[in-house]
């Protein structure tokens, strides 16, 4: 038979759901404000101009984007990266004529690696909370999977470079 929850358990569940909803509303609200400021100040145009002047080729640009998204993924939530930083890169991606699907896969995989990477990898803390394992133990066990993910990322980038060279 099913178990019925008490009124107190229902209240605690609603309170937890409210806090989670508030968290996402705060993220989207802040991202909207940042997006408005970015659009008004034409940051995307300035960034595109700077990146095209700084990067000699699309391969240099992709390498820098990989490093940047990996670092962002270590310190910033992925939803903020998707809502704020990735749209800033679209003009440069179009300028270098990079396939949007491949670029999306590269960004997504970099964010996945960033979610696992210390010091602030969110999935580390989720695993720590669920398994009651000390955080040091979780970090010790995640090193090999991170190495494997980085190897797959490198293989994917090499295949992307070969794919782009064959199209030319």
ABEGO torsion letter per residue (X at the ends): XBBBBBAAAAAAAAAAAAAAAAAAAAAAAAAAAAAAAAAAAGAAAAAAAAAAAABABAAAAAAAAAAAAAAAAAABBAAAAAAAAAAAAAAAAAAAGBBAAAAAAAAAAAAAAAAABOAABAAAAAAAAAAGBBAAAAAAAAAAAAAAAAAAAAAAAAAAAAAAAAAX
